[in-house]
Amino acid sequence: MGQKSKIVKFAVIGCGHIGKRHAEMISRNRESQLVGLIDVKNKEDLNIDQYSVPFFNTLDDFLNSGIEVDVINIASPNGFHAGQAMQCLEARKHIVVEKPLALVKQDAEKVIYKALQVHRHVFAVMQNRYSPPSVWIKELIESGRLGEIYMVQLNCYWNRDDRYYKPESWHGKKDLDGGTLFTQFSHFIDIMYWLFGDITNISAKLNDFNHKGLTEFEDSGIVSFDFTNGGMGSLNYSTSVWNQNLESSMTIIAENGSVKIGGQYMDKVEVCHIKDYTMPELAPTNPGNDYGAYKGSAANHHYVIENVVDVLNSRSAITTNALEGLKVVDIIERIYCAAGA
């Protein structure tokens, strides 16, 4: 007889759109239990009445409450991630950290080192890896069927305007948000790193076209680089698109063919033209998260929670480990550095 799975107890810090999604996915998983919610706002203002669990205004209050918890999911503003991660690890809790793991590489390294010291897991959230086109392209590239990779172009064109960058929000504040690449497009940089490895010889040009009164950083950029594994790449991105998202796409030019994955969230295979290859039928992709006027990334957070439960019940390895979360922070930091930002 296999040993009985244990119920994994979760708390969530940050009860905005993403935090609520974490809470919902924890509640839906039969091997998970939500035991606490934490947010600086008043409970009445958060629309979380469906979760009949204790509510706290600070992480300290929760950790001092004596409530038994295995994992704390950090879904607070970006600038708080590293500090709260350190605090949870000090308390000997496993952590799930929404992207980005930190806003500077050094802080991400401290989190990883602390996790090693206290023998706890750090799960970095990169849920776009679970979408059927991502799973398919990963297998295709690892099989070597495409041959040598020549060029990769990543285009991320979204709309973020005053409906998103509200004065009272953390969005747009340099110390809490970090910049467009951290908050909007780190998922796609993660996918690129996951598929093709690290980048070097970075040159970058940034601009702020129509966000001067809304954010403390750029809204658009053109970045070019080489892959350390061979081939060259570019990233073109903007949040200055009028009214609605345009696309997030990846075009791959390789020795044995071309592939383009597009759609708003890189969730549709638009071109697959590969020598001696017929593309399989892919499972449908989950619709993207709808944040009022704003759509974000693919809605695959349930896979993240499943992976945490499987790892803590010794059934699986971590699908997105902290070193990969660190690498995304490192790449974004180097892009901003190359642009003199």
N, C-alpha and C positions, 0 to 999 in steps of 0.2 A: 504493500500500500504506500502511495506517495504521501508525503506529509501534508497536512491541511494548510491551505493558504491563510496567511494572517490578514486581517483587515488593516489597511494602511490609513492612519489618521492624518488629515491635512488641515492646515489653516491657510488663509489667503490674506496677504497684506496689499491693500490697494483695491478699492471696490468700484473702479471705473468700468468702462466697457470690457476690457480684457480681463480684469479681476473677476467680474461677474461670469464671464465665459469659463474661467477656471473653476469657479464655485459650482457652476451648472454641470460641468463635465465630471467633477469629483462626485457630485450628488447622483449622477447617472450611473457611475461605475459601481457595480455590486461588491467589489472588494475594497472600496474606499469609503471613508467617512469624513465629512466636513465637521470640524470641531470648533472653529472660530473664524471670525472675520475682523479685520483691522483696517481702519481708515481714519484720517484726521478729521473728516467731515462728520456732521451729526448723522446718526443712523437714519433719522426721519428723511433726510435729504438724498438718501442713496438708493432707494427703491430695492431693498434687499429683504423685505418682509417674508418672502417665501422660504428663507433659510432660518429655521428656528434654532440658531446656535448663538453662543455668547458673542457679543460685539465689544470691541475695544478701540480706543482712540490712538493708542500707541503700541508699538511692538514691545516696549518694556512692560507695559501693563499686562499684555498677553503672556509674555514669558514668565512674569511673576505670579500668574494666576494659578499655577499648579495644574492647568489642564494638560492632559497627556497628549502629545503630538509627535508624529514621526517626521513629517515633511512640512516646510513652510514655503508657499508659493509667493514669489515676490513680483507683484504686478503694479508697483507704485511708479511714479515718474522716474525716468531714466537716471537722473542724477542721484537718486537715493539707492539704486540697486546695489552698488558695491558695499556701502556702509551697512545696509540692512543684511546683506549676505554675510558679512563678517560677524554681525551680532547674532544671527541665527546659528552660524557655525560654532561660535563661542559657547552657545547654549546646547551644542551637540545635536543639532537637528540637520537632517538632510534638507537641501533647498532646490527648488525649481525657480530659475531666474528668467523672466521675460527678457527678450533682446532689448538693449545690449547688456552684456554681463557687467560692463562698466563703461565709463566715458573716456578712460585712458588705460592704456595697456598695463601700466604699473599697478593700477588698482585691481585689474582682472588677475594679474599674477599673484597679488596678495591673497585674493579669495581662493585661488587654486592651492596655494601653499597652506593656507589655514585648513582647507578641506583635507589635505593629506595629513596634516598634523593630528586632526581630530577623527580621522577615519570616517568621514561622511561624504556622501555623494553630492555633486553639483550637476544638476540637469539644466542645460541651456535650451531655451525654447526656440526651435527653428522648424515650426510645424509645416512649412511649405515643402520640406523634403518628403512628406508623406503623400503629396498629391500624385495621382497616377502618372502624369507626364514626367514628374521628377524621378519617380522610381524607375520608369522605363528608360529615360535618358541615362541615368546612372548605370544601369545594367548594360546598355548599349556601349557606353564609353569604356567601361571596365572590360568588356568582351574584346576590345581592340578592333571591332568591326569597321569603325570609321577610319582606322589607320592613323597616320600622323595628323595632329590638330594644327591647322594653319592659323585660323583667325576665329575669335569669338567676339561678338558684339552684343552688349547688354544695353537695352534702351528702356528707361523707366520714366514715363511721362504721366504724371498725375496732377489732379487739381487739389490744392489746399489753399483756401482763401479765408476771408474773415468769418465764415461759418465755422471754421475749424480753429483758427488762431484767435480765440476770444481773449480779451484783456485779463480775465480772472484765471485763465488756464495756464498750466505749466508749458503747454506747447508753444514753441517759439522762443523760450527763455534759454539762453546759451548754457547756463549751469545745470538746468534740469532736463532739457531736451537734447542738447549736444550738437544738433545740426540735422539737416535733411537726410544725410546718409545713415545716421544712427536711427532716427525714428521712422522714416518712410521706407528706406531701401536696403537696410541691412540684411533682410531675408534673401534678397536677390544676390547680394555679394556673398552671402553664405552658400547659396546654391552654386555659384561660380567657383568658389574655393573648394567645395565638396567634390565638384566634377573635375576641375582642372589643376588644383593646387595653388601654390603661392604665386604672387606677382612681384615683379621688380622693374627697374627703369621707369618709374612712374612720372608722368607729367600731367598737370591738372590746371584747368582754368575754370574759375568760379565766377558767378555773377548773381546779383540780386535785382531782378527785373521789376517785380511788382509786389514785393513783401517788405518794403522798407519800413512801413509803419506797423508791420505785423510781427516780424521776427528779428532776432539779433544775429542772423546768419544768412548764408546764401539760399537762393531758391533753385539754382540751376548750375550744372557743371558738365564739362567735357573732360574726360580722363582717358589717357592712353598708357599702355604698359606692355611688358613682355611677361609671359608665363615662365617660371623657372623650369618647368618641364618641357618647354618648347612651344613655339607659336606666339602670336601677339593678340592683344585684346584692347577693347575700348568700352567705356561706360559713359553713356550720355543720359543725363537725368534732369528732371525739372518738376517742380510743383506749381509752376506758373501757368499751367494749361487752363484755359477758360472753362469754367462751369462744371466740368466733370472729368473723371479719369479718362485717359486715352489708351495707354497700354503699358504692360511690362513684358518685354520680349527678349529672347536670347536666340541669336543666329550663330550657328556653328558651321564654318567652312573647313572641311577636312579632306584628306587624301582620297577617301573612297565615297564621298558624298556630302550632302548639305542637310542641315536640320534647322527648322525654326519653330520655337515654342513661343506662343504669344498669348493674346487675351489680356484682360485687365491685370491678372495676377500671375502671368506665366503659367496658365492652366490649360492651354489648348495646343496640341501639336498642329501647326499650320502647314509646315512643309517637312516631308521626310522622303528624300531622294537619295538612296544609298545603293551602291553596287550589290547585285545579287541578294537583295533583302526585301522582304515584304513585312510591312509594319503590322504588328498584332492589334487586335481590338483592345482598347484600354477601357478600364472601368470609368464610369462618369466621375467627374471631379465635383467635390462639394462646392456649393456656391460660396462666394466670398462673404466675409463678415460685412454686414451693413451697419455703419455707424451713422444713422440719420442720413445726412447728405453724403456721407463719406464711406467708401468701401475700403477695406484694408486687405489683408492677405487671406489665403485660403483657410477655410474653417476646419482645421484639422487638430484642434487642441485635444480632442478625446484620445488621439494616438499618444500624445505626450503623457497624459495621466495613465494610460494603459502601460506605457513603457516604465514609468516610475513604479507602479504596482508590481510589474513583472520582475524588475531588477531587485526590488526589496524582498520579493518572494523567491529570489535565486532562480528565475526561469529565463532570464534574458540579460543581454548586455545593454549598456546605455546607447541609445541611438544618436544622441547629440551630446558629446561630452564637453566638459568645461574648456578643454584645450582648443576645441573648435570655436567655442564662444569667444575665447581669448584671441584667436586668429582673426576673427571678423573685426574685433575692436582694433587690433594691430593694423590691419589693411586700411580701415577707414582713417585711423590716425595718420598713417603714412600718406594717404591721398590728400588729406587736409594740409599736412606738412608740405607736400610738394606744391600745393597751391598757395602756400604762404598764409594759410588761414589760422 
